[in-house]
Amino acid sequence: MIIANKQIILMLVLVMVLFVSGCAGSKNILQVKSVVGKIVVVGNEPFTNLALQTSPSSILILDCSKETKDFLFNNQGKAVKIFYEMRDDTKTPNVIYVKNYEMLIQET
């Protein structure tokens, strides 16, 4: 009886340690990052994508909600700061999953 109780307690402690270490490991994955660029549309109709041009030769496809996509589409050519949690470098061009955005004031 005592051995069974000790094994149960040991298993509970092991499960708690695994749970805490699993949650702590995911902290870096969900950090919000940001990138600045100009809103552009790439591709040909009907296969267009909303994108962020960060330099003359660097484009990032934006994966975002319909509301965000509509707003950014109507602001093509303007500078914006995009906040994202995840970037998919396996696709060409790379894709970022937009969390939020901030329109930047362009100096004239």
N, C-alpha and C positions, 0 to 999 in steps of 0.2 A: 504494500500500500504506500509506504513512504517512498520507495523507489519510483513508483508511478507518478506521484506528486512532483518529485524532483524532475522527472523527465518532461512533464507538462510545463513546469515553470521554465525549464531550459528551452523548450520549443517556443514558448511565448517570447522569451527574451531574444531568441534568434530571429523570430519573425519581426519583432520591433526594430532590431538593429538593421535588418535587410530593408525594411520600409523606410527608415530614416535615411539610410545611405542611398537608396534609390531616389528619394525626393531631393536630396542634396546634390546629386549628380546632374539633375535636370536644370539646375539654376542657370548654368551658362548657356544652355540651349535657348532659353526664353528671354535673353537680354535684348532689350530694344536698341537697335542701331539706327543710324540715319545716313542719308546720302543726299547731296544737293545736285540739281541739274535742271534741264529744261524739258517741259512736257512736249512730246512729239507722238505722232501716230506712224507706225511702220507697217509695211505690207501692202498688199493690193486688195481692193474690194473683191469679194466680201470677206477676205481673210486678213483684216487689219487688227493690230494690237496697240493698246495704249502703252507708251514706253517713256523712259526717262533717259535723256541724253546727258551723260556726265562729262563727256569730252567729245571732240570731233569723231573719234573712232570707237567710243564706248556707249553701248545701249543696254539698258536693263528693262525687260518687259515687266509691267506692273500687273499683279494679280490682286484685285481689290473688289470691294462691294460695288453694287450697281450705282448707289448714290455717289460714292467717291469717284467711280469711273465717269459718270455723267458730268460731274463738276470739273474734273481734270480735263476731260475731252473738250469742254467749252472754254478752257483756259490754255489751249495749245500755244506753245511758244513762250510761255511765262516761266519764270524761275520758281522752283518749289523745293522744299526740304521734305523728303519722304522718310517716315519712321517705319521700320519693319523689324520683324522678329526672326524671319527665316529667309535664306537666300538659296536658290537651287542652281548650283553651278554645273549640274549635269546636263542642262539644256543649253542650246545655243540659239539666240542670245540668252544670257542668264535671266532668271526670273526672281523677283523679290515679292514677298507677300506683305502687302501694305497694311499697316496697323493704323496709321494716321498720317496727316500731311500738314504742312504750314506753307502758305504762299509767301514768297519773299518779295520785297519791294525792289524793283529794278531802278538803278540810277540812270537818269537821262543825260 
